[in-house]
Amino acid sequence: MPDRSPLAPVVARLRTTNPYAVDAVVAALALFAVSLQWLFPDEGDDPLSWRGWLLGAATAVPLVWRRAAPFATACAVSVATPAQAVYHAPPPDLMYGGFVVLYTLAALARPWQRRVMLAGWLLGVATTISHREDAEPFEYAFQLLSIVCAYAFGSLSRSRRAYTAELEDRARRLERERAADTARATARERARIARDMHDILAHAVSLMVVQAEAGPVVVRSDPARAEAAFDAIATAGRDAMTQLRRILGVLKEEEREAGPRRLPQPGLAALPGLVRLVGESTGLRAELKVSGEPCPLPPDTEVAAYRIVQEALTNTVKHAYASCAAVALDWAEDAVTLTVTDDGRGPSAPGDGPGGGGHGLIGIRERAAACGGEAVTGGGPDGGFRVVARLPVVAAGRPAALG
């Protein structure tokens, strides 16, 4: 909550001013207060001397260094003040310099320095007053209470400064944590976009390469099949461009300024179309089987399931030299198991197979782990290659229909 005090601008300006300049003004004011007895000598009957004025000045001038050397300044004022009181020409009416150094010590000095100086001033003032012939009882209370009040105000200043420093430090820590959280979120989002782009491009390019290789072979013997191949290339390219635009849209500055939003991503409902497209585009016999009672999946798990199947089929097209592939969804109460098998070359196939240098299978395992599941890849029981991913599902809800 902002400080509404009318003195707030003055305090703020004093905090930014050269400390020696401020302390010099404080010392000048204390010296002026000490010199009032010489400026108005007719107002009292106390004896006056230049030595007394020099002792009084000695209680004010050291205040110029009160923040640079608080304990040394306090020692100098602590010697000059009782000396002036004992010299008694004139006796000090108020210990102006003493109040300032006690405030400064309580606000800035070390704990042992504060305690030693406070005890010394209380004992010294009480002793000095007790040796005065005309001392009144109320003078004890007044002088001792003045010392305690000056020390208390300094302690309050120290506590407020420590509290402010604590708040500033906490704000800096929160800012660093917020920046770290933002960086982690950005890294996760970039990794997600990179995985999606890899899946989309690898799948689309694989289909286009297969069709492009088959087109020239049949262009003269079977023009209709060649035309279908080129249509499949165009369809795969358009689908890849559409999905890439959808993903890259989140990176545009104008969309970030409009607020974060996640564009629709393909889910389990799109799996039949994916399997059908792979079969029609490549000649691969691909089929989808669903068993069990479908359950709702979190949106991220839906996308991960689709991308895992997409990447597994892409690997089959690119590396396995398979003639058929089977996609199975086995629903249970707590998880859905995705299994993609083919009759191709198996783990020995180059590129993205187990132990290979590709990123596809690594991405499959990362997607499954990000959803709280797991993925296993390797050879199938009857040869070929198999990908098995187990993803957690929502315990209760409406069935998720597969289109």
N, C-alpha and C positions, 0 to 999 in steps of 0.2 A: 504494500500500500504506500503510495507516495507521501513524502513528508510535507505537510501543509503549513508548517510553522513559518511565520514571517521572517524569522531569523535564518531559515535554511539557506537562502542565497548567500548571506554574509558568511555563514559557517563554511559553505562550500568554497567560497573565494579564499577564506583564510587557510583552508587546507591545501590549496594549491599555491599559496604565496611562499616565498623564500622563508624558511623557518628562522633564520637569523634576523630577518627584518621584523618579523612578528615579535620575537623575543627581545629585540632592541626596543620596540615600542613598550612592551611589558616592563622592561627595566626602567625606561624613562618615566613611565607612570608611577612605578614604585618610588623612584628617586624624587619625583614631584611631591608625592604624599609625604615622604620623609622630610622634605624641605619646607613644608607648610609652616612649621614652627618658626623658621627664620623669615619666611615671607610675611607672617603676621605675628610679630613678636609681642605685640600689646595684648594679644588674646589670652595670654597665660603668664604665670610668674615663674616658670621653670628657667633655670640658668642656661645660657646658650654659649657655645664656644665653637671655634672652627674645628677643633679636634673632635667634638661631638658630631659635627656635621659630616666629617670624613668617616667616622665610624658608621653613621647612618647611611652614607653613600656606599660603604662597603657591604651593607645588607641588600643593596639594590643593583649595583653595577654587575655583579657576577651572574645575574639572571639572564644576561645576553647569551650565556653558554648553558642554560638550564637543560636544553634537550640534547646538545652535543655531549655534555658530561654531567648528567644529573647528580650523581653522587658527589663528585668533586665540588660542584656548585653548592650543594646542600651543606657540605663541610665548611666551605668558606663563609656562607651565611650563618651557619650555626656558631662559628667563632665570633663573628662581628656582632651578632645580636646580643648575646650576654655581655660582651665587652661594652657596648653602648649602654646597656642597662646598669652596669656597675659604674661606668664613668659618670653617668647621670647628669650630662650637660649637653642636651636635655635627655631625659629618659624616654624610651620609645612609647608612644601612645598605643600603637598597634604594630604587630610584627608583620608588616606587609611582605617583606622578602621571605620571611619564614612561612607564611601561608602559601606563597607561590611555590617554594621548593618542596614543601610537604605534598602539595597537589601533584607536582611533577614527579616526585619520587613514587607516590602511590600509583601513578599512571604508567611510568616507564621503567622504574628501577627493578632490580632483582629482588626476590622475596626477602633475603636476609638484609639487604640494604634498607628496604622499607621498614622492616621490623626494628632494626637497630636505630634508625633515625627517628621513628615515631616515639620509641621508648626514651631516647635521649632528649627529645624536645619536651615531652611531658615531664620528665624528671628535672630538666634544666629550668623550665618555666616555673614549676612549683618551688624549686630551690631559690630562684631569683626573687620571686614574690615574697617568699618567707623572710628574706633578709631586708626587705624594705620596712622602714619604720612606720610609714603611714598606709601600709597595705590594708585594704578592706577585704572582708570574706568573699564578697561577690566577685572580686577580681580573679580569684582562683577559678571559680566556675566559668567566668566569661573567657579567660585566656585558654583554659584547658579545653572548653567546649569549642572554641574557635579552631584550635589545633585539630581536634577530632573531626570537625566538619570539613576542613580543608583536605584532610587525608581521605575522608569518606567520598568527597566529590572526585578526587583522583582515582579512587578505587572503582567508582561507577564508570568513569571514563575508560579505564582499562577493561572493565567487563564489557562495555558496549563495543569497544574496538575489537576485542576477541570474538564477540558474537558476530560482528560484521564480517570479520575475516573468515569465520566458520561458514557463514552463509555464502560468501564469495567462493570459498573453496568447494563447497557443496555444489554451487551452480556450475563451476568449472568441471567438476567430476560428472555431473549430469550431462553437461554439454558433450564431454568426451564419450560418455556411454551412448548418448543419442547418436553421435557421429559414427561410433563403432557399430551400433545397431543398423543404422542406415547403410553403412558399407557392407555389412553382412547380408542385409536384405537385397542390396543391389547385386552382390556377388551371386546370391541364390537365384535371383531373377535372370541374370546373365547366363548362368549355367542352364537354367530351364530353357531359355530361348535357344542357347547353343544346341542342347539336346534335341529340341523340336526341329530346328533347322537341319540338323544332321539326319534325323529320321525322315523328314519330308524330302530333302534333296536326294538322299541315298535311295529311298523308295522310288521316287519319280525317275531319277536318272537310270536306275537299274531297269525299270520297265521300258524306258525309251531306248536303252542300249540293246536290249533283247529284241525289240521290234525293229530297230534300225538294222540289226544284223540279219534278221529274217526277211526284211522287205526286199532287198536286191536279189535274194535267192529265188523268190517266187514272183518277181515283178513280170516276167515274161510267161512263165508256165501257168500262173494262177493270179491274174490281175486283181480279182476280187479280194483274195487273201492279202495281197500287197496293199490294196487300198485300206483294208481293215487294219493292217499293221500301222500305216501312216496315221489313220484316225486315232488309233490307240496312243501313238506318240503325242499327237496334239492334245488328246484328252488328259494324258498324264501331265503334260506341260502346263495346261491351263489349271488343273487341280493344284499343282505345286505352286504356281504363281498366286493363286487365290489364298492358299494357306500361308505362304510367305508374307503376303501383304497383311494378312490378319495378325501375324506374329510381330512383324516389324512395325506395325502401327503403334505398338506400346512404347516404342523408342522415340517417337516424334515429340518434339517439345510442346507443340500445341495441345496434344492429348494429355501430356503430363500436367500442363497448366489447367486443363479442364477437370482434373481430378483423376485418381487412379481407377482404372477399370480393367477387368480381365475380359478379353474378347472370347466368344464361344469357341471351345475346343472339341474335337471329335471324341466321342465316348463309346461305350459298348453298343449303343444303338447303331453306330456306323460300321460295326465289324462285318455284318453280312455284305454290305456294299464293298468293303475293302477286300474281302475274300473273293467275291465275285469279280471285281476289277482285276485282281492278280490273275485269276484263272483265265479270264477273257483276253487279257493283254499279252500273256506269255505262253498260253497253251498248257500251263501247269494245271493238273487236276487238283483243285483246291476245294476243300469242303469244311463246313463248320458244324460242329455238334455241340448241343447244349444239354446238360443233365442237371437235375436238382431243381430246387425252387429259387428263382432269381430274387435277390435282395438289393435294397438301395446301396449304392456306393458313394462315398464322398466325391465331390467333383474332381479333385486332384487324382484320386484313385481311378476314376473313370478314364481320365486322359492317359494315365500311366498304363492302364490295361490295354488301351487302343495302341499306344506307341510301342509297347512290348511286342504285341502281335505283329504290328507293322514292321518292326525291325527284324523280327524272326523270319517273316516271309521275305523281306528284302535280302537277308543273308542266304536264304534258300535259292532265290532267283540268281544272286550274284555268284555264289561260290559252290553250291551243292551239286549242280547239274542233275537235279532231281526231276522225276516225271510226275510226282504227286506230293501233296502236302496236306496235313490234317490239322485243323485247329479245334481244340476241345475246351469247353468251359464247364467246369464241374463245380456247382454251387453247393456249399455246406452252410451250417448255421453261423459259423464265425469267419469263413473265408471263402474266396473263389479261387480256384486253381486253373490257370491258363496253361495249356500244353500245346506246343506246336512241334510236329514231327514231320520229317520228310524221308524219302528213300534215296537220298543222294550219297555223296562221298563220305559223309561223316566228319569226325573231328580232324581228319587228315587233310581236309580241304584247305587251300591256302587262304590268306587274308584274314577274315573276321572270325575264324574258328577259335576254339579254346587254345589259349597260349599264343595266338597270333597277335599281330601288331595293330589290329583295327580297334575302333572305339565302340562298335555296335553292341557287343556283348557286355562291355563295361557299362555302357549306358543302360542296358536292360537291368543289370544288377543294381545300379544306382537308383533307377526309377522305382524298383521294387522296395529297396531299403528306405527310400524317402517316404514311402507310404506305410512303413511299418511291416513290410513283408520281406520275402526273400525270393531269389531266383537261382536256379541251377541249370547249367548248360553242359552238354556232353553228347556222347553217342547214344543212339536209341537202342532198345532191347533187340530189335531185328535189323540193326544197321542204320545207316543214315545219321541224322543229327536231331537232337531234341532239346527244346527249351521248356522248362517248367518254372512257372512263377506263381507264388502263393501270396495273395493280397487280402488283407482283412476287410470285412464287410460290416455294415451297420446291423445291429442286432435285430431291429424290428423296423417295419415300415412297409410301404407298398412295393410290389414287385417291379423290377426294372425291365421294361419291355425291350426286346431286341427287334428292331425294324427289319 
